[in-house]
Amino acid sequence: MRVVVGLSGGVDSSVAAHLLQKQGHDVIGLFMRNWNDQSVTINNECPWIDDANDAMLVADHLGIPFQVMDLSAEYKVRIVDYMFSEYEAGRTPNPDILCNREVKFDLFLEAALKLGAEAVATGHYCRRLTDTNGIHHLLTGLDDNKDQSYFLCQLNQYQLGQALFPVGEMNKKKVREIAHSLNLPTANKKDSQGLCFIGKVRLPEFLQQKLAVKRGDIVEVDEGHEVFKRVKSDLSSRAQPYPLQPDMGAVVGQHDGAHFFTVGQRKGLHVGGKPEPLFVLGTCIQTNTVFVGQGDRHPGLYRTALKLEHPHWVNPMANFGRSEEELGLRIRYRQPLQTGRLVCGKENQWYMDFDKPQRGIAAGQFAAWYGGTKGDEVLGSAVIAE
């Protein structure tokens, strides 16, 4: 079978290509160039040209064909513009999840099929299982420390059916051992920590390319404020953000734009002299105010429910009888699965209802729910509305 591997220039995709080659597949390496603005990329931190060179060296080492595909124009429209619009609206986007849905398993998949591929492969730590009914199941990677199933929570059945994840059955240590045994050029390369196919960037400078600097107040809200005591039993009320107002506390500093901050953020506030570190409780784009509170146990950081928009089912058969069934819930990468329920309320409005309060819920991020016989299947996901 002909398989096109997304060679990112990292060790995981390198080993994935080798494993497929070892299985007897006709393997082609394809590097996606999705970013061409180095002005906000931190020096020597995953610039695309170095990654492309590493990917080419791996392909040469394995003896497989290699191509570079320029998707920078499409990437700007589908990912970068989306990021700007979300931040401008006071939301916190997750470009990595959208990149997988819109780029790796859409544009990249389309290009691979034109090369005669029957499947595409990546170095993601997750697994795919297809049952006797032809339903594709997205499962967590066996390495709990590297599981990346959350990043694929927006894939549909067609995309999942074309995907292979060769390293999903392994842990990172084993992948490194294989890379060293083959003397792969990427064997000792550190894992990328940057945005999908961009690299490690200075996010404020990145956002300031399009979002204007606008000075505003940082307002500290005391943990004993009445607004945090109004706990309601109604699910829709509990999923609403706290109604924070500029007159609820003292001005303790200035910022360069409320759209540059997200709930739970600590860095970048530049306000000292407090007994405990300050954390962002919320922002108001209309008044250009950033609300903060002292300590990571501040009640303003925690909520027991959230409102969802555009629910998506990776496994469409799981959308039957799931409302209010206990599931594993996740609102960010690497977060241990939380227990709770997915609830369908009035007018088909979906909510997540947690057994324990969750810290730093940010609108614009993705929430995913897990189930299956072992609780290791990504059943679906949605954007966090509130």
Secondary structure, DSSP 8 states (H G I E B T S, - for coil): -EEEEE--SSHHHHHHHHHHHHTT-EEEEEEEE----GGGB-TTS--HHHHHHHHHHHHHHHT--EEEEE-HHHHIIIIIHHHHHHHHTT----HHHHHIIIIIIIIHHHHHHHTT-SEEE---SEEEEE-TTS-EEEEE-S-TTT--GGGGTT--HHHHHTEE-TTTTS-HHHHHHHHHHTT-TTTT-----SBTTTBSB-HHHHHTTTS----EEEEE--TT-GGGG---S-HHHHTS-----GGGSEEEEEES-GGG--TT--TT------SS-EEEEEEETTTTEEEEEESTT-GGGEEEEEEEEEEEESSGGGGSS-TT-EEEEESSTT---EEEEEEE-GGG-EEEEEEEEEE---TTSEEEEEESTTS-EEEEEEEE--
